[in-house]
Amino acid sequence: MAPRKFRFGVLHRSAPSRGAWQQLARKAEDLGYATFLVSDHFLGQFAMGPALVSAAEATTHLRVGSMVYDVDFRHPAVLAKEAATADVLTDGRFELGLGAGWMLSDYQQTGIQFDRPRVRAQRFEETVTILKGLFGEGRLTFEGRHFHIQGLEGLPKPAQKPHPPILVGAGGRRMLGLAAREADTVSVLMQSLPEGGLDWADATPAAFDQKLGWVREAAGRRYPDLEINILLQKAIVTEDPQAAAEGLGRAWGIPPEAALDCPLALLGTPEQMADELQARRARWGASYVCVFGEAMEAFAPVVRRLAGS
């Protein structure tokens, strides 16, 4: 089977004005990025829905998406309405990314309960079921451990049928299995820690081999239809990747060699980066690659080289 073609996304947080924000979106489209993304934290990010609709209004074919909605921040009925509205107002260019939450400060500073991983995973699973039910035709009744829906018609309905493409970001076996069964795109991450935060020691090639094995096992026959995503935590274009790895290793608390090999980092010249991404696609099937906004222009030669190939 031929490998899935590459596509690329860029994640921006905010801008000083509407004009500056829309200029970022147009720049991303001009550079060949397929998606323009916003994350969901209580930091400096714009609110997801308005920001994505504004970006879509400024562009012609650029898709927009959440990377990712923390489902703990909204009741699933509220999230369904917001996602469907975004899809309608972007003429079906919206991609719905979902996650179970990991940044402890989001919870501590707002007073939102940060439950045990098992509880958050249960709540996430119920949320996905409710979202799909509300996106579909007819009224939804759902009785779960965490949510109860009684005869609710999800309105508006999304423009894309049966619903916008769903991306699930996950790092542990249970969540990766759920993503494999329910999502269109699986964003493979490092494991989140029970007390909050991310486990950088889990971001190794061997760990990703295991994670993709879990995804393949859980997906079964639908595995060939899944898109595999990597959100690069750092993409550093440089003629000296070793020096970059030393700095990154200090920041992440891992050896420089581990930073060079980390599946969620990419260091080197555009040519080296393109070769490495092709190797990662061959090894893990990872064809959808996203970078943060600060790397958008420097990384653009890699996008030009690989997008659509």
N, C-alpha and C positions, 0 to 999 in steps of 0.2 A: 504494500500500500504506500502510495506517495505521501511524503510528509505534508502536514498542514502548512499553508503559506504563512510567512511571517506577517504580523501586524504589530504596531507600536502605539503605546499610549503615553501621555504625559500628565502628571499630577501637579496641579497648582493649588495654592491655598487661598490667596486673596490678591487684591490690587488696590491702589489708592482711590480709584474711581471706576465708574461704569466704562468709560472710554478706555482706560488702561486695561481693564479686565477683558473687554472685547478685543482689544488689540492682541493680547496674549493668545486668545482663542484663534484669531485669524493667523497669527504667526505659526501656531501649532499646525493648522491646516496647510499653510503654505509649505511648511517643512516636511510634510508627508506623514505626520502622525495620524493614526486612525481614530483615536479617542482622546478626549479632554476630560480629566477626572478631578474630583474633589474628595477629600477625606472628611471624616466625621469625628471631630474632637472639640473640646471646649477650650480651644486655644485661639489662634488668629484666623482660623478658616472662616470663609463665608458660609452661610447656611446653604445646605446642599441644593435644594430645589431651585430657589431663585438664581443661584449662581450658574447652574447648568442650563437653565432656560435662557439666561442672558447670553451665555457662550454660544448656544445653538442659534440664537437670533442673529449673531454676528457672522455666521459661517454658512456654507452651503451644503456640505456633505459630512463634515466632521461629526462623529458620534460623541455623545457625552455620557458620563457615568459616575456612579458613586463608588468610591474605593476606600472604605466601604461603609455603608450604614451600620452603625452599632445598634443591633435590634433592641438592646436594653433601654435605649433612649426614647422609644416611641411604642405605643400600643400598636399591634400589627394592623388593626383597622385604620389607624391614622397613617401608618407607613404605606399601606396599600393605596389609600387615596392620594398621598403625595406622589408616589411612584407613577401611578396611572395618569395623574395630571401632568407630570413632567413628560411622560411619553406622548400624550396628546399635544402638548404645547411645543414639543420639539419635532413634530411630524414623524414620530416613530424612530427617533435617533437615540433613544435613551437605553442605557444598559444598567441593570439593577445589581449592584454589588452589595453583599451582605456579610456581616461578621458578628461574632458573639462577644466582642469586647475584650480588651487586654490592658489598656492604659489605666493604671490604678488611679492616677490623679484626676481623671475624668469623673470617677465615682466619688472620690474623697471630697473634691471641691464642690460637688453638686448635691451630695447626700444621697445619690442613687445607690441602691444596695449592690455591692459587688459580691455575688454569690459564689459558691464553690463551682469549679469547672463543670461538674456533672449537672448541676442545676441550670447553669447558663446554657449548656448544650441541649438539655431538655426543652428549655424555653425557646431556643433557636429553632429546634425541629418543629415545634408547634407553630412558630411564626411562619416558617416556610409553607407549611400546610395551609394556614389561614390565607396567606398572600395568594397562593395559587387558586384557592377557592373563591376569594373575592374578585380576582381577575377574570374568572370564568362567568358563564351565564347562570342566572338564577340566584336564589337566595342561599346563603350559607348558614348552617347551624353546626357548631363545633363545640364539643365538650372535652377540654383537656385538663391537665394538672394545673396549668398556669393561666389559661385563657378560656373564656366562655363567650361564644358568639351565638346569638339567637335570631335566626331568620333575617340576616343582614344582606342586602343587595349591595355589592361593591360598585360604587359609582364615583367618578366616571370609569368606563372600561378603557383599558390601554389601547393605543392604536395598533400595536404589534400583537399578533395572535399566535398562540394562546396568551402570551404575556411577553414583556420585554425579556431579552436574554438575561439569565441570572448567573452571576458570578458569586462564588462562595470562597472566602479566604480562610484557610485552616492550616494547622500544623500538627495536630494530634490525630491519632488513629480514628477515634470516634467521629470527629468533625470532618476529617477527610473522607471517611466512608459516607457520611451524610451528603457531603458535596458531590461525591461520585454518583450517588443515586439520584440527586435532586437538581443539580446545577447544570448549566450549559458550559460554564467555564470554571475550572478549579484553579484558584491561586494558591500555590504551595508556599507555605511560610515556615519559619522556625516555630517550635512549640512555645506557647505562652506559659508563663509560670503561674502556679496556683495563687501566689501572693500578688500577682500583677507583674507586668513587664514581659520581656521576651528573652528566651534562652539562646544566646548566640552560639553556645557550644553545640546546639542542635542544627546549626546551619552549615552542614558539611556535605560533600558529595555522597558519602556513604549513607548519611541520614536521608538524603533526598532519594537515593535508590530505594530505600525502605518505604518512604512515604509514597512514591509512585507505585510501588508494589501494592500498598494498601488501597490506593485509588483503583488500580486495575482490578484487584480482587473484588472490591465492593461494586464496581461499575458493571462487571460482567460483560454482556453483549453490547452494552451501550458505550463501552470504553472508546472505540474508534471514533465516536461522535463527540467526545469531550475535547474541549480546548484547554490546554494547560498554560497557565499564566505564571510569570515570575515578575514580581514587583522589586526592581533593583533598589536596595536601600542606598547604595552608592554606585554611581557610574562616573568614573574619573578618567577623562581622556588625557593621556600623558605619554611622554616618551620614556618615562622612568617608572614603570609599574612597581618595581621593588620599593622605591622610596615612598610611593603612594600607599603600598601595603603596610609599610612600617608605621606610617601615620594612622592609617585606618585600624591597624591592630591595636595600637595604643588606645584609640578612642573606644573600641569595642571590647577591649580586654582579652584579645586572642593573639596568638603568634602571627607574625607577618605572613608566614606560609599559609596559615589558615585563612587569612584575609584574601590572599591571591586565589585560593581554591574555593572560596565561599560562593555558593550558587546565587546568593542574593547581592553579590557585588560584581563589578566588572571594571577592570583596570587595564589600561593600555592604549595603544594607538587605535584609530578607527578600524584599520585593517585587522589588528589583533582581536579587537572586540567582535568584529564580524565573524572571524574564524571561530572564536570561542562560542558565540551564540549558535552557530551551525552545529558545533559539537554538542552543545547542551540540548538542542532540538533532537539530534540523533540519539542521545542517551535517555532523555526524559520526555521527549515529545513537546517541549516547551516552545511554542511558536508565538505566543502573545507576550510581549516584553514591555514593561512600563518603567519609566524613570520619573524622578522628581523634577520640578520645574527648573531648578538651578542648573540642571544638566541639559535642558532642552536644546539649546543651540549647539553646544559642543558635541552632543550625541547625534545631531542631525545627519552627519555623513554616514553613520551606521544605518540610520533609517533609510537614506537614499540607496544604499548598497543592497539592503536585504528586503525592504518592504515589498510584499507581493511575490516574493521568490520562494 
